[in-house]
């Protein structure tokens, strides 16, 4: 069962990436992989390498924007010292 779940995650991510870039052919070109290999990953016959999968995830994140409507304009998390405490009180 775990194998099917894993394949499903890969398949879903690849299908979403293909949708975002304009199809399987274009995704194959972006990832620089043969369509036959891409099809095996989508059908669950094989798994992409970690490197390729992370590129797929990056592509999805880049194309869909920040999660939960977050924007770059939000205040960043205050820096922490080596012990993990906030250094917010050190600011002037």
VENSUL-V471505 format. One record per residue. N is the residue number from 1. D_LAST is the distance of its C-alpha to the last C-alpha in whole Angstrom. Layout:
n:N d_last:D_LAST
n:N d_last:D_LAST
//
This chain:
n:1 d_last:55
n:2 d_last:52
n:3 d_last:54
n:4 d_last:54
n:5 d_last:51
n:6 d_last:49
n:7 d_last:52
n:8 d_last:51
n:9 d_last:47
n:10 d_last:48
n:11 d_last:50
n:12 d_last:48
n:13 d_last:45
n:14 d_last:48
n:15 d_last:50
n:16 d_last:46
n:17 d_last:45
n:18 d_last:49
n:19 d_last:49
n:20 d_last:45
n:21 d_last:47
n:22 d_last:50
n:23 d_last:52
n:24 d_last:53
n:25 d_last:55
n:26 d_last:51
n:27 d_last:49
n:28 d_last:52
n:29 d_last:51
n:30 d_last:47
n:31 d_last:48
n:32 d_last:50
n:33 d_last:53
n:34 d_last:56
n:35 d_last:57
n:36 d_last:59
n:37 d_last:56
n:38 d_last:54
n:39 d_last:57
n:40 d_last:57
n:41 d_last:54
n:42 d_last:54
n:43 d_last:57
n:44 d_last:56
n:45 d_last:58
n:46 d_last:56
n:47 d_last:52
n:48 d_last:50
n:49 d_last:48
n:50 d_last:44
n:51 d_last:43
n:52 d_last:45
n:53 d_last:44
n:54 d_last:40
n:55 d_last:41
n:56 d_last:43
n:57 d_last:40
n:58 d_last:37
n:59 d_last:40
n:60 d_last:40
n:61 d_last:36
n:62 d_last:36
n:63 d_last:39
n:64 d_last:37
n:65 d_last:34
n:66 d_last:31
n:67 d_last:32
n:68 d_last:32
n:69 d_last:31
n:70 d_last:27
n:71 d_last:26
n:72 d_last:23
n:73 d_last:21
n:74 d_last:20
n:75 d_last:17
n:76 d_last:17
n:77 d_last:17
n:78 d_last:13
n:79 d_last:14
n:80 d_last:16
n:81 d_last:16
n:82 d_last:20
n:83 d_last:21
n:84 d_last:20
n:85 d_last:17
n:86 d_last:14
n:87 d_last:11
n:88 d_last:9
n:89 d_last:8
n:90 d_last:7
n:91 d_last:4
n:92 d_last:0
//
